[in-house]
Amino acid sequence: MGYSLSMSDANISRLAAQGDSSSQFALGLRYFEGKSIPRDLSQAAYWFKKAAERGHARAQYNLGTFYGTGQGVAKDPSLAFYWYKKAAEQGSYSAQYNVGASYNEGFGVAKDRAQAIWWFRKSAEQGCADAQFNLGQGYYHGDGLKSDYAQAVFWWRKAADQGDAAAQYHMGFCHLNGHGASKDEIEAYAYFNLASVHNEKARQTLQVLHDHFSPSVRLRAQQRTRQLRREIDTVIKAKKVR
């Protein structure tokens, strides 16, 4: 049986063929998602490229992802980097993070830690949790940056507030050891508790603290965990609204 486009899809297809970049992106997204038309990654890539060539930032980012993973096109790290950078230069924080990661790993471009840090910072300042975590790593370990525990905690806290389990673990570690943050076993317990859902190291450390605490201290630590979880939920909800 042949497939008929709905009227809205037909209009989008017509506008895309006429060169409208927003419609080209929308058509690429429909082919990628396969919700209203049959899924076709090569067609998704085709229309994302059409929109990307006209300067559509989200299309540029998606096309970079396609080249980076080999979806709908032959995998090509250099083209992935090219399109990520195009989107990054237009302010896409996801693309900025991927440009930083590309420089960090030498994916499609020569390794350059200084450039990686520069792009991670650009992305982190816009709220990308992965970039915030990586910037924290740089400050903590003195990798590409002057070692600064307080700055590491600053960026890890921002990522932790968005639910990043690795950042939550590192916040727990810093509070446990007094690295750039107050030495506070209850605060450490709360962060390890939140991270423990996805982080094995956090689960192990949490158990040690749990066994070490008296019942009254354990109760206070569990109360702080619930309070911290509410604070994080508020941050995440506020970000979704923006």
Secondary structure, DSSP 8 states (H G I E B T S, - for coil): ------HHHHHHHHHHHTT-HHHHHHHHHHHHHTSSS---HHHHHHHHHHHHHTT-HHHHHHHHHHHHHTSSS---HHHHHHHHHHHHHTT-HHHHHHHHHHHHHTSSS---HHHHHHHHHHHHHTT-HHHHHHHHHHHHHTSSS---HHHHHHHHHHHHTTT-HHHHHHHHHHHHHTSSS---HHHHHHHHHHHTTT-HHHHHHHHHHHHHS-HHHHHHHHHHHHHHHHHHHHHHHHHHH-
